[in-house]
Amino acid sequence: MRTHKIKVTIPADHQLVVRVPDDFPTGPAEVIIQADSSVEQRIVKLAGVLAPQVPPPPHVDPIADVLQEFRHERQQRFEKLETDAGGQEDS
């Protein structure tokens, strides 16, 4: 299988003409048009909440903030398990 990739801009009339290299094999082929969907920028936080469509300022990292919350919660749970386990050993 041979592949030829080109970058195009879809014109207002939505019509494209594609020319492949002369050494490209003739015969049946499949054409796939894939549009860049990153026009709508959304940031998904790990908690599953969609952030606003406007990206946050560069110094704000919502994913890092959520990760820090998870780390803090995990540490609290771990400390509670240690406390509970220590109390059971004394009995």
Backbone as CSV, one residue per row, in Angstrom:
resi,resn,N_x,N_y,N_z,CA_x,CA_y,CA_z,C_x,C_y,C_z
1,MET,0.845,-1.177,0.000,0.000,0.000,0.000,0.888,1.236,0.000
2,ARG,0.501,2.219,-0.725,1.252,3.467,-0.836,0.385,4.602,-0.328
3,THR,0.979,5.552,0.352,0.234,6.675,0.925,0.822,7.989,0.437
4,HIS,-0.054,8.940,0.193,0.356,10.296,-0.175,-0.432,11.249,0.697
5,LYS,0.248,12.091,1.441,-0.407,13.010,2.364,-0.094,14.443,1.960
6,ILE,-1.128,15.281,1.898,-0.938,16.699,1.598,-1.810,17.517,2.539
7,LYS,-1.377,18.712,2.841,-2.158,19.654,3.650,-2.925,20.547,2.689
8,VAL,-4.210,20.728,2.949,-5.049,21.564,2.094,-5.873,22.499,2.953
9,THR,-6.431,23.512,2.331,-7.411,24.383,2.955,-8.698,24.233,2.170
10,ILE,-9.753,23.890,2.870,-11.038,23.700,2.204,-11.553,25.079,1.781
11,PRO,-11.773,25.292,0.480,-12.257,26.598,0.018,-13.754,26.761,0.291
12,ALA,-14.237,27.969,0.079,-15.643,28.284,0.337,-16.590,27.418,-0.481
13,ASP,-16.160,27.000,-1.686,-17.043,26.167,-2.515,-16.961,24.679,-2.146
14,HIS,-16.126,24.340,-1.138,-15.983,22.977,-0.629,-15.558,21.968,-1.701
15,GLN,-14.788,22.400,-2.688,-14.320,21.495,-3.735,-12.800,21.466,-3.740
16,LEU,-12.253,20.266,-3.820,-10.803,20.083,-3.866,-10.410,19.353,-5.140
17,VAL,-9.231,19.679,-5.653,-8.628,18.926,-6.743,-7.291,18.425,-6.195
18,VAL,-7.086,17.126,-6.270,-5.870,16.532,-5.714,-5.053,15.928,-6.845
19,ARG,-3.781,16.288,-6.896,-2.874,15.694,-7.875,-1.863,14.872,-7.097
20,VAL,-1.705,13.624,-7.489,-0.739,12.736,-6.835,0.530,12.687,-7.679
21,PRO,1.655,12.278,-7.091,2.905,12.200,-7.844,2.775,11.261,-9.049
22,ASP,3.582,11.528,-10.075,3.528,10.732,-11.311,3.839,9.252,-11.078
23,ASP,4.664,8.969,-10.064,5.011,7.564,-9.822,3.998,6.845,-8.927
24,PHE,2.918,7.527,-8.586,1.877,6.912,-7.768,1.134,5.891,-8.607
25,PRO,0.844,4.699,-8.045,0.194,3.670,-8.855,-1.223,4.060,-9.279
26,THR,-1.594,3.635,-10.481,-2.943,3.890,-10.972,-3.871,2.789,-10.472
27,GLY,-5.154,3.014,-10.588,-6.127,2.018,-10.163,-6.908,2.481,-8.950
28,PRO,-7.683,1.582,-8.371,-8.532,1.943,-7.239,-7.719,2.495,-6.069
29,ALA,-8.287,3.468,-5.382,-7.652,4.072,-4.209,-8.751,4.575,-3.285
30,GLU,-8.382,4.883,-2.073,-9.323,5.414,-1.094,-8.839,6.794,-0.678
31,VAL,-9.743,7.755,-0.653,-9.411,9.118,-0.247,-10.122,9.401,1.069
32,ILE,-9.373,9.855,2.063,-9.940,10.197,3.364,-9.641,11.664,3.622
33,ILE,-10.668,12.425,3.934,-10.506,13.838,4.278,-10.699,13.962,5.790
34,GLN,-9.711,14.492,6.478,-9.762,14.606,7.936,-9.563,16.063,8.314
35,ALA,-10.576,16.649,8.943,-10.489,18.049,9.356,-9.892,18.148,10.753
36,ASP,-9.178,19.217,11.002,-8.608,19.481,12.319,-9.730,19.969,13.221
37,SER,-10.036,19.198,14.251,-11.139,19.564,15.141,-10.673,20.334,16.361
38,SER,-9.433,20.791,16.374,-8.921,21.514,17.549,-9.371,22.970,17.570
39,VAL,-10.310,23.334,16.704,-10.815,24.705,16.695,-11.465,25.023,18.034
40,GLU,-12.203,24.067,18.592,-12.806,24.258,19.900,-11.837,23.714,20.940
41,GLN,-11.141,24.598,21.607,-10.177,24.164,22.602,-10.883,23.981,23.937
42,ARG,-10.846,22.764,24.443,-11.422,22.456,25.746,-10.397,21.654,26.520
43,ILE,-10.330,21.914,27.792,-9.418,21.182,28.649,-10.264,20.311,29.562
44,VAL,-9.983,19.022,29.557,-10.728,18.104,30.401,-9.905,17.855,31.658
45,LYS,-10.471,18.199,32.803,-9.797,17.933,34.063,-9.934,16.449,34.377
46,LEU,-9.026,15.930,35.166,-9.067,14.517,35.509,-10.340,14.167,36.261
47,ALA,-10.956,15.141,36.895,-12.186,14.873,37.630,-13.361,14.697,36.683
48,GLY,-13.161,14.913,35.394,-14.216,14.708,34.420,-15.039,15.939,34.142
49,VAL,-14.556,17.098,34.551,-15.300,18.337,34.348,-14.702,19.082,33.167
50,LEU,-15.534,19.564,32.273,-15.026,20.343,31.145,-14.743,21.762,31.600
51,ALA,-13.580,22.228,31.261,-13.198,23.603,31.574,-13.860,24.535,30.561
52,PRO,-13.833,25.824,30.799,-14.393,26.759,29.827,-13.698,26.624,28.471
53,GLN,-14.344,27.094,27.427,-13.754,27.006,26.095,-12.516,27.880,25.969
54,VAL,-12.411,28.902,26.781,-11.238,29.771,26.742,-10.136,29.100,27.560
55,PRO,-8.976,28.866,26.960,-7.905,28.208,27.710,-7.442,29.073,28.883
56,PRO,-6.985,28.443,29.960,-6.509,29.212,31.107,-5.190,29.901,30.775
57,PRO,-4.813,30.887,31.575,-3.517,31.548,31.355,-2.383,30.525,31.466
58,PRO,-1.234,30.820,30.865,-0.120,29.860,30.853,0.334,29.413,32.245
59,HIS,0.210,30.274,33.262,0.686,29.904,34.591,-0.322,29.033,35.356
60,VAL,-1.519,28.802,34.795,-2.537,27.972,35.426,-2.568,26.615,34.734
61,ASP,-2.459,25.553,35.506,-2.490,24.201,34.958,-3.543,23.402,35.706
62,PRO,-4.776,23.359,35.169,-5.851,22.683,35.902,-5.581,21.206,36.138
63,ILE,-4.885,20.544,35.225,-4.596,19.125,35.409,-3.620,18.941,36.569
64,ALA,-2.602,19.780,36.651,-1.650,19.695,37.761,-2.353,19.980,39.083
65,ASP,-3.294,20.929,39.085,-4.036,21.246,40.303,-4.858,20.053,40.777
66,VAL,-5.543,19.392,39.842,-6.351,18.229,40.204,-5.457,17.089,40.680
67,LEU,-4.320,16.896,40.013,-3.384,15.858,40.455,-2.898,16.127,41.877
68,GLN,-2.622,17.387,42.183,-2.180,17.738,43.533,-3.267,17.428,44.554
69,GLU,-4.531,17.701,44.200,-5.643,17.367,45.092,-5.696,15.859,45.323
70,PHE,-5.534,15.063,44.241,-5.554,13.611,44.373,-4.409,13.127,45.261
71,ARG,-3.224,13.706,45.086,-2.076,13.302,45.911,-2.339,13.579,47.391
72,HIS,-2.915,14.759,47.675,-3.212,15.146,49.054,-4.239,14.184,49.660
73,GLU,-5.291,13.879,48.899,-6.325,12.963,49.387,-5.746,11.563,49.612
74,ARG,-4.911,11.103,48.693,-4.286,9.784,48.844,-3.422,9.745,50.101
75,GLN,-2.662,10.807,50.359,-1.801,10.864,51.541,-2.637,10.821,52.817
76,GLN,-3.767,11.546,52.824,-4.635,11.535,54.001,-5.200,10.135,54.238
77,ARG,-5.610,9.458,53.174,-6.150,8.103,53.321,-5.077,7.140,53.832
78,PHE,-3.862,7.284,53.307,-2.756,6.438,53.733,-2.460,6.643,55.218
79,GLU,-2.430,7.903,55.643,-2.173,8.204,57.058,-3.277,7.641,57.942
80,LYS,-4.528,7.713,57.485,-5.650,7.161,58.250,-5.517,5.643,58.356
81,LEU,-5.123,4.981,57.262,-4.923,3.534,57.301,-3.821,3.165,58.294
82,GLU,-2.739,3.941,58.308,-1.655,3.681,59.241,-2.134,3.843,60.679
83,THR,-2.918,4.896,60.932,-3.444,5.157,62.274,-4.378,4.026,62.692
84,ASP,-5.281,3.645,61.798,-6.232,2.565,62.104,-5.501,1.249,62.344
85,ALA,-4.498,0.945,61.551,-3.745,-0.291,61.698,-2.948,-0.287,63.001
86,GLY,-2.398,0.867,63.377,-1.646,0.983,64.629,-2.545,0.796,65.829
87,GLY,-3.774,1.295,65.774,-4.726,1.136,66.871,-5.173,-0.298,67.023
88,GLN,-5.252,-1.029,65.939,-5.680,-2.427,65.987,-4.589,-3.305,66.586
89,GLU,-3.320,-2.955,66.359,-2.209,-3.740,66.890,-2.130,-3.618,68.400
90,ASP,-2.530,-2.450,68.957,-2.462,-2.231,70.399,-3.511,-3.052,71.147
91,SER,-4.584,-3.469,70.452,-5.683,-4.178,71.120,-5.330,-5.576,71.516
